[in-house]
């Protein structure tokens, strides 16, 4: 998976073995499966680079049985990407330059991930997982957090210093 610049959408790629259909799902609030709205769907594999497929319902496509790769584009809400898989799989997510997950106050990565920097991008990998969650942020959000922290530190200092001076007793 590759998150697009700006963090509003991603391109997913799923490799299937001996399959004839694929359903697009996302995780709901309680971990339940909800239909995922996708666009720019392509199927490639033994049938060529642009195999034909039919839309079975709003989130399922059908194609000729075989080993295929399904590529698609889907949206990301509030810079929070969640992926729900049918069976434990290896997955990698690439964040473009300008998006980050390192600050625990702003970003989050689900357990079992390894994070590395490759070609000005952040690559997050899992092996054998069924659920992936990434909450990422941009430099603007990090700057706002620093400003917020500095303001509260200043307020605390302004209120605390007079209080401590008043608590001092004469002769001490």
C-alpha positions in Angstrom: 0.0 0.0 0.0 1.2 3.5 -0.8 -0.3 6.6 0.9 -0.6 9.4 -1.7 0.9 12.8 -1.0 -1.4 14.8 1.3 -2.6 11.7 3.1 -6.2 11.8 1.8 -6.0 8.5 -0.2 -4.0 5.4 -0.8 -3.3 2.9 -3.5 -3.7 -0.7 -2.4 -2.4 -3.8 -4.2 -3.5 -7.3 -3.2 -2.0 -10.5 -4.7 -4.4 -13.4 -4.8 -3.7 -17.1 -5.5 -6.3 -19.2 -7.4 -9.0 -16.7 -6.8 -12.1 -15.7 -8.8 -13.4 -12.8 -6.8 -12.3 -10.1 -4.3 -14.3 -8.1 -1.9 -13.2 -4.6 -0.7 -13.7 -4.2 3.1 -12.7 -1.7 5.8 -12.9 -2.1 9.6 -15.8 -0.4 11.4 -15.8 1.2 14.8 -16.2 -2.2 16.5 -13.9 -4.1 14.1 -16.7 -5.3 11.9 -16.5 -5.5 8.1 -17.9 -2.5 6.2 -17.9 -2.1 2.4 -15.0 0.0 1.2 -15.6 2.6 -1.5 -12.8 2.2 -4.1 -12.0 3.6 -7.6 -9.4 3.0 -10.3 -9.7 -0.8 -9.9 -7.4 -2.9 -12.1 -6.8 -6.6 -12.3 -3.6 -8.1 -13.7 -2.0 -11.5 -13.7 -2.1 -14.6 -15.9 -4.7 -13.0 -18.1 -2.4 -9.9 -18.8 -1.9 -6.4 -17.5 -5.5 -5.3 -17.7 -7.8 -8.3 -17.1 -11.6 -7.9 -17.4 -13.7 -8.1 -14.3 -17.4 -7.7 -13.4 -18.8 -5.8 -10.4 -20.9 -8.4 -8.4 -22.1 -5.9 -5.9 -20.9 -2.5 -4.6 -17.8 -3.9 -3.0 -17.1 -7.2 -4.8 -15.5 -7.9 -8.2 -15.4 -11.2 -10.1 -12.8 -12.2 -12.7 -11.4 -15.3 -14.3 -10.0 -17.8 -11.8 -6.2 -17.7 -11.4 -3.4 -15.9 -9.8 -4.0 -12.2 -10.0 -3.1 -8.8 -8.5 -5.9 -6.4 -7.7 -5.0 -2.7 -7.5 -7.3 0.0 -6.3 -7.5 3.5 -4.8 -9.4 4.3 -1.6 -9.8 7.3 0.7 -8.3 7.9 4.1 -10.4 9.6 6.8 -8.7 11.9 9.3 -5.2 10.5 8.5 -6.1 7.2 10.1 -5.6 4.1 7.8 -7.1 0.7 8.9 -6.8 -2.5 7.0 -8.7 -5.7 7.9 -7.4 -8.9 6.3 -9.1 -12.3 6.0 -6.0 -14.3 7.0 -2.6 -13.4 8.5 -0.5 -11.8 5.8 2.6 -9.7 5.2 1.8 -6.1 4.5 3.8 -3.0 3.8 2.6 0.6 3.9 4.7 3.5 2.4 4.2 7.0 3.7 5.5 9.8 1.4 7.9 12.5 2.5 6.1 14.9 4.8 4.0 12.4 6.6 5.2 10.7 9.8 4.3 8.3 12.6 7.2 8.8 15.0 5.6 11.1 17.6 3.4 9.0 20.0 1.3 12.0 20.8 0.2 12.4 17.2 0.9 9.1 15.4 0.2 5.5 16.1 1.2 2.2 14.5 -0.4 -1.1 15.4 1.7 -3.8 17.2 4.3 -5.9 15.4 5.4 -3.2 12.9 8.9 -2.4 11.9 9.5 1.2 10.7 12.3 2.2 8.3 13.2 5.1 6.1 13.7 4.4 2.4 14.2 6.9 -0.4 12.7 9.9 1.5 9.7 7.8 2.5 8.6 5.9 5.7 8.0 2.2 5.2 6.0 0.3 7.8 6.0 -3.5 7.6 4.1 -6.3 9.4 4.6 -10.1 9.0 1.6 -12.4 9.7 -1.0 -9.9 10.8 -4.8 -9.7 10.2 -5.2 -6.0 11.2 -3.2 -2.9 10.5 -3.8 0.6 11.9 -1.7 3.7 11.2 -2.4 7.2 12.4 0.0 9.6 10.7 0.5 13.3 10.8 2.1 16.1 8.8 4.7 18.7 9.9 1.9 21.3 10.4 0.3 19.1 13.1 3.6 18.6 14.8 4.3 22.4 14.8 0.8 23.0 16.3 1.6 20.5 19.1 4.8 22.3 19.9 3.0 25.7 20.0 0.3 24.2 22.2 2.9 22.8 24.6 4.8 26.0 24.8 1.7 28.0 25.5 0.7 25.7 28.4 4.2 25.6 29.8 4.2 29.5 29.8 0.8 29.6 31.5 2.0 27.1 34.1 5.2 29.0 34.8 3.3 32.4 35.1 0.8 30.9 37.6 3.2 28.7 39.5 6.0 31.1 40.2 3.9 33.7 42.1 2.2 30.8 44.0 5.6 29.4 45.1 6.8 32.9 46.1 3.7 33.5 48.2 4.2 30.1 50.0 7.6 31.2 51.3 7.4 32.2 54.9 9.3 35.1 56.3 12.6 34.2 57.8 13.1 31.0 55.7 
